Amino acid sequence: MAARTSRLKRQTGGTFRLTRRDQSFLQDLAKVRVIAVEDADRFHYSDNKSGARKRLDQLTKQGLLQVVEYQSPGKGAQRAYTFADQKIARAYKSGLPSLGRRNAFHEVLTSRMYFAEGRPDSWKLEADMSRDEANLFRQEGQSMSDVAKPDAMYVDGTGQLVAVEADSGQYNKTQIQRKIDAWQGIKQVWGQPAKRNSAIENYSDVTVHRY
């Protein structure tokens, strides 16, 4: 849902005019809470000769966004963007990424899978899942407190539930297997860095994106 520009100007004191590209970026940001500059380049500002960064830095100066610097294993320092604060995020019925609880790369990795999977309308982050949605991952006889919720979920074009999990490169084989087993029978999409502790391979119902 797009927020009214007049409301955003009142909240930020900015003098900006949002383009259709900006609104598309902000609406995707509402779903994923943080967006890597590479995805903004490809999916929102591909017609900009200078790419996304110049425009997103302008919106940062206007008080709409803030920069997220993160470390990608094997690639070093990278750049992403999120809402400037909770007030702006709420205008888009969203929130800020959980950077205090998890490392920034993990949150960006989850976001990147949203784009890799075609920006599904039904995408939900773990933080946005309702109890009924979390219940879809509950195994028989398991209490809700023991449910292993994935980092995100969506329903694909065939109506299949998809569990989305980000491994920022730290999971070992046992941890990976435990999570895959927890969602047995559910289509799974995983994200990993090219440089990781343990590779996910040889699972027929698991798609892996590497960055």
Sine and cosine of phi, psi and omega as CSV:
sin_phi,cos_phi,sin_psi,cos_psi,sin_omega,cos_omega
0.00,0.00,0.79,-0.62,0.00,-1.00
-0.98,0.17,0.70,-0.71,0.07,-1.00
-0.99,0.10,0.47,-0.88,0.04,-1.00
-0.93,0.37,0.74,-0.68,0.01,-1.00
-0.86,0.50,-0.60,0.80,0.00,-1.00
-0.88,0.48,-0.62,0.78,0.03,-1.00
-0.92,0.40,-0.69,0.73,-0.01,-1.00
-0.90,0.43,-0.60,0.80,0.02,-1.00
-0.91,0.41,-0.63,0.77,0.03,-1.00
-0.90,0.44,-0.63,0.77,-0.05,-1.00
-0.96,0.29,-0.52,0.86,-0.08,-1.00
-0.97,-0.24,-0.37,0.93,-0.13,-0.99
0.96,0.27,0.22,0.98,-0.04,-1.00
-0.98,0.18,0.19,-0.98,-0.01,-1.00
-0.84,-0.54,0.44,0.90,-0.11,-0.99
-0.98,0.21,0.32,-0.95,0.21,-0.98
-0.82,-0.57,0.85,-0.53,-0.06,-1.00
-1.00,0.09,0.77,-0.64,0.06,-1.00
-1.00,0.05,0.13,-0.99,0.07,-1.00
-0.89,0.46,-0.56,0.83,0.05,-1.00
-0.91,0.42,-0.68,0.73,0.04,-1.00
-0.87,0.49,-0.71,0.70,-0.03,-1.00
-0.91,0.42,-0.62,0.79,0.05,-1.00
-0.89,0.46,-0.69,0.73,0.04,-1.00
-0.87,0.48,-0.73,0.68,-0.06,-1.00
-0.92,0.39,-0.57,0.82,0.04,-1.00
-0.94,0.35,-0.61,0.80,0.11,-0.99
-0.93,0.38,-0.63,0.78,0.02,-1.00
-0.87,0.49,-0.57,0.82,0.04,-1.00
-0.88,0.48,-0.51,0.86,-0.01,-1.00
-0.99,0.15,-0.60,0.80,-0.15,-0.99
-0.93,-0.36,-0.26,0.97,0.12,-0.99
0.97,0.26,-0.32,0.95,0.09,-1.00
-0.45,-0.89,0.64,-0.77,-0.03,-1.00
-0.74,-0.67,0.79,-0.61,0.06,-1.00
-0.93,0.37,0.57,-0.82,-0.03,-1.00
-0.87,0.49,-0.51,0.86,0.02,-1.00
-0.89,0.46,-0.64,0.77,0.02,-1.00
-0.96,0.29,-0.58,0.81,0.08,-1.00
-0.90,0.44,-0.63,0.77,0.06,-1.00
-0.84,0.54,-0.72,0.69,-0.13,-0.99
-0.99,0.16,-0.67,0.75,-0.19,-0.98
-0.98,-0.19,-0.28,0.96,-0.07,-1.00
-0.82,-0.57,-0.58,0.82,-0.13,-0.99
-0.81,-0.59,0.56,0.83,-0.05,-1.00
-0.91,0.42,-0.38,0.92,0.01,-1.00
-1.00,0.07,-0.14,0.99,0.04,-1.00
-0.99,0.16,0.84,-0.54,-0.02,-1.00
-0.87,0.50,-0.54,0.84,-0.03,-1.00
-1.00,0.00,0.05,1.00,-0.03,-1.00
0.98,0.21,-0.28,-0.96,-0.11,-0.99
-1.00,0.09,-0.49,0.87,-0.24,-0.97
-0.87,0.49,-0.69,0.72,-0.04,-1.00
-0.87,0.50,-0.72,0.70,-0.01,-1.00
-0.93,0.38,-0.68,0.73,-0.02,-1.00
-0.93,0.37,-0.53,0.85,0.10,-0.99
-0.92,0.39,-0.56,0.83,0.08,-1.00
-0.90,0.44,-0.70,0.72,0.01,-1.00
-0.92,0.38,-0.47,0.88,0.09,-1.00
-0.92,0.39,-0.70,0.71,0.03,-1.00
-0.90,0.44,-0.48,0.87,0.01,-1.00
-0.99,0.14,-0.06,1.00,0.08,-1.00
1.00,-0.03,0.16,0.99,0.01,-1.00
-1.00,0.04,-0.56,0.83,-0.11,-0.99
-0.80,-0.60,0.23,-0.97,0.20,-0.98
-0.70,-0.71,0.46,-0.89,-0.01,-1.00
-1.00,0.09,0.66,-0.75,0.13,-0.99
-0.90,-0.44,0.91,-0.42,0.09,-1.00
-1.00,-0.08,0.72,-0.69,-0.01,-1.00
-0.60,-0.80,0.31,-0.95,0.01,-1.00
-0.97,-0.24,0.81,-0.59,0.06,-1.00
-0.97,-0.23,0.82,-0.58,-0.04,-1.00
-0.80,0.60,0.84,-0.55,0.02,-1.00
0.99,0.11,-0.14,0.99,-0.04,-1.00
-0.85,-0.52,-0.26,0.96,0.04,-1.00
0.99,0.13,-0.45,-0.89,-0.11,-0.99
-0.93,0.36,0.73,-0.69,0.00,-1.00
-0.75,-0.66,0.18,-0.98,-0.11,-0.99
-0.77,-0.64,0.66,-0.75,0.08,-1.00
-0.60,-0.80,0.08,-1.00,-0.02,-1.00
-0.70,-0.71,0.53,-0.85,0.13,-0.99
-0.66,-0.75,0.02,-1.00,0.04,-1.00
-0.90,0.44,0.48,-0.88,-0.05,-1.00
-0.89,0.45,-0.60,0.80,-0.03,-1.00
-0.29,-0.96,0.06,-1.00,-0.03,-1.00
-0.89,0.45,-0.53,0.85,-0.02,-1.00
-0.89,0.45,-0.71,0.71,0.04,-1.00
-0.93,0.36,-0.66,0.75,0.01,-1.00
-0.86,0.51,-0.67,0.75,-0.01,-1.00
-0.91,0.41,-0.49,0.87,0.05,-1.00
-0.88,0.47,-0.42,0.91,0.05,-1.00
-0.97,-0.26,0.29,0.96,0.00,-1.00
0.81,0.58,0.71,0.70,-0.04,-1.00
-0.70,-0.72,-0.30,-0.95,0.01,-1.00
-0.49,-0.87,-0.13,-0.99,0.05,-1.00
-0.99,-0.12,0.46,-0.89,0.04,-1.00
-0.91,0.42,0.44,-0.90,-0.05,-1.00
-0.99,0.11,0.92,0.40,-0.09,-1.00
-0.96,0.29,-0.39,0.92,0.02,-1.00
-0.97,0.24,-0.49,0.87,-0.06,-1.00
-1.00,-0.01,-0.51,0.86,-0.02,-1.00
-0.74,-0.67,0.33,-0.94,0.02,-1.00
-0.96,0.28,0.43,-0.90,-0.10,-1.00
-0.88,0.48,-0.58,0.81,-0.02,-1.00
-0.88,0.48,-0.62,0.79,0.03,-1.00
-0.86,0.50,-0.69,0.72,-0.02,-1.00
-0.93,0.37,-0.63,0.78,0.04,-1.00
-0.92,0.40,-0.64,0.77,0.01,-1.00
-0.87,0.49,-0.68,0.73,0.06,-1.00
-0.88,0.48,-0.70,0.72,0.04,-1.00
-0.87,0.49,-0.67,0.74,-0.06,-1.00
-0.90,0.43,-0.48,0.88,0.04,-1.00
-0.95,0.32,-0.47,0.88,0.11,-0.99
-0.84,0.54,-0.71,0.71,0.00,-1.00
-0.96,0.28,-0.63,0.77,0.01,-1.00
-0.89,0.45,-0.48,0.88,-0.02,-1.00
-1.00,-0.07,0.22,0.98,0.12,-0.99
1.00,0.00,0.33,0.94,0.04,-1.00
0.82,0.57,0.85,0.53,-0.07,-1.00
-0.88,0.47,0.68,-0.73,-0.01,-1.00
-0.87,0.48,-0.53,0.85,-0.10,-0.99
-1.00,0.04,0.14,0.99,-0.05,-1.00
-0.84,0.54,0.73,-0.68,0.07,-1.00
-0.67,-0.74,0.79,-0.62,0.16,-0.99
-0.96,0.27,0.36,-0.93,0.03,-1.00
-0.79,0.61,-0.67,0.74,-0.05,-1.00
-0.90,0.43,-0.36,0.93,-0.05,-1.00
-0.98,-0.21,-0.02,1.00,-0.04,-1.00
-0.95,0.31,0.68,-0.74,0.12,-0.99
-0.98,0.19,0.17,-0.99,0.05,-1.00
-0.87,0.49,-0.65,0.76,0.01,-1.00
-0.90,0.44,-0.62,0.78,0.03,-1.00
-0.93,0.36,-0.66,0.75,0.06,-1.00
-0.89,0.46,-0.54,0.84,-0.02,-1.00
-0.90,0.43,-0.37,0.93,0.02,-1.00
-0.90,0.43,-0.35,0.94,-0.02,-1.00
-0.98,-0.21,0.11,0.99,-0.02,-1.00
-0.99,0.15,0.77,-0.64,0.06,-1.00
-0.99,0.14,0.38,-0.92,-0.04,-1.00
-0.83,0.56,0.78,-0.63,0.03,-1.00
0.99,0.15,-0.02,1.00,-0.05,-1.00
-1.00,0.03,0.65,-0.76,0.06,-1.00
-0.98,0.21,0.41,-0.91,-0.03,-1.00
-0.88,0.47,-0.53,0.85,-0.02,-1.00
-0.92,0.38,-0.34,0.94,-0.02,-1.00
-0.99,-0.17,0.03,1.00,-0.03,-1.00
-0.92,0.40,0.73,-0.68,0.08,-1.00
-1.00,0.00,1.00,-0.07,0.01,-1.00
-0.98,0.18,0.69,-0.73,0.07,-1.00
-0.96,0.27,0.12,-0.99,-0.01,-1.00
-0.94,0.35,-0.43,0.90,0.06,-1.00
-0.34,-0.94,0.16,-0.99,0.03,-1.00
-0.50,-0.87,0.34,-0.94,0.20,-0.98
-0.32,-0.95,0.17,-0.99,0.07,-1.00
-0.93,-0.37,0.83,-0.56,-0.09,-1.00
-0.98,0.17,-0.03,-1.00,-0.08,-1.00
-0.91,0.42,-0.30,0.96,0.04,-1.00
-0.99,-0.10,0.04,1.00,-0.01,-1.00
1.00,0.02,0.12,0.99,-0.01,-1.00
-0.99,0.12,0.66,-0.75,0.12,-0.99
-0.96,0.30,0.68,-0.73,-0.01,-1.00
-0.82,-0.57,0.80,-0.60,0.10,-1.00
-1.00,-0.07,0.74,-0.67,-0.04,-1.00
-0.89,-0.45,0.82,-0.57,-0.05,-1.00
-0.74,-0.67,0.72,-0.69,0.04,-1.00
-0.97,-0.24,0.82,-0.57,0.13,-0.99
-0.93,-0.36,0.95,-0.33,-0.07,-1.00
-0.97,0.25,0.24,0.97,0.08,-1.00
0.96,-0.28,0.01,1.00,-0.12,-0.99
-0.98,-0.18,-0.31,0.95,-0.03,-1.00
-0.90,0.43,0.62,-0.78,0.17,-0.98
-1.00,-0.08,0.04,-1.00,-0.08,-1.00
-0.88,0.48,-0.62,0.79,-0.01,-1.00
-0.91,0.42,-0.69,0.73,0.02,-1.00
-0.90,0.44,-0.66,0.75,0.03,-1.00
-0.89,0.46,-0.73,0.68,-0.03,-1.00
-0.89,0.45,-0.63,0.78,-0.01,-1.00
-0.88,0.47,-0.67,0.74,-0.01,-1.00
-0.95,0.32,-0.66,0.75,0.03,-1.00
-0.88,0.48,-0.65,0.76,0.03,-1.00
-0.92,0.39,-0.57,0.82,-0.01,-1.00
-0.89,0.45,-0.46,0.89,-0.01,-1.00
-0.93,-0.37,0.51,0.86,0.00,-1.00
-0.84,0.54,0.72,-0.70,-0.01,-1.00
1.00,0.02,-0.09,1.00,0.03,-1.00
-0.94,-0.35,0.69,-0.72,0.07,-1.00
-0.88,0.48,0.69,-0.72,-0.08,-1.00
-0.80,-0.59,0.62,-0.79,0.11,-0.99
-0.81,-0.59,0.81,-0.58,-0.01,-1.00
-0.89,-0.46,0.47,-0.88,0.13,-0.99
-0.83,-0.56,0.67,-0.74,0.03,-1.00
-0.62,-0.79,0.45,-0.89,0.17,-0.99
-0.97,0.25,0.36,-0.93,0.04,-1.00
-0.87,0.49,-0.56,0.83,0.05,-1.00
-0.99,-0.17,0.96,-0.28,-0.09,-1.00
-0.64,-0.77,0.21,-0.98,-0.01,-1.00
-0.94,0.33,-0.79,0.62,-0.03,-1.00
-0.69,-0.73,0.73,-0.68,0.01,-1.00
-0.99,0.16,0.54,-0.84,0.11,-0.99
-0.99,-0.16,0.89,-0.46,-0.03,-1.00
-0.43,-0.90,0.31,-0.95,0.06,-1.00
0.92,0.40,0.54,0.84,0.13,-0.99
-0.90,-0.44,0.87,-0.48,-0.12,-0.99
-0.93,0.38,-0.46,0.89,-0.09,-1.00
-0.96,-0.27,0.30,0.95,-0.03,-1.00
-0.85,-0.52,0.82,-0.58,0.12,-0.99
-0.99,-0.16,0.70,-0.72,-0.02,-1.00
-0.85,-0.53,0.80,-0.60,0.13,-0.99
-0.96,-0.28,0.73,-0.69,0.01,-1.00
-0.87,-0.49,0.62,-0.79,-0.09,-1.00
-0.78,-0.63,0.00,0.00,0.00,0.00
